[in-house]
């Protein structure tokens, strides 16, 4: 394989992994610890 192809696949894999991790943090079990700053500061 050419170097550019390997770099391209690596970047795509990192992007997919980061997106999956962000979705897991936002909607998975760790999301129970997140707070909504708009609800915290209602007047």
N, C-alpha and C positions, 0 to 999 in steps of 0.2 A: 504494500500500500504506500501511497505517497504521503509525505509528511502533512500536507494540507488536509488530506482526508482524515488522518488520525486526529489532528487538532480540531477539525470540525466536529467529528463524533464525540470527542472529549467535551467540547463546549456544549453541545446539545445534551449530553448526559448530565453535566453539571447543572444546566438550566432546568432539566426535568427533575432532578433530585431536589434542587432548591425549591421549586414550585410544589412538589409533593410534601416537603417538610413544612412549608408555609401553610399549606392547606391542613396538614395534620395539627399544627399549632393553633390555627384559627378555629377549626371545627371539631377536633378530636378531644380526647380526655383532658389534655392540658388547658383547654379553653375555659374550664371551670374556674381557673385561677385568674383569668383576665377580668378586668373591670371596665365598665363603660364610663369614660370621663364626663360624658354629657349627663348621665344619671347621677354622678357624684356631685355635680355642681348645679343642680336645679334650684331655682329660687322659689 
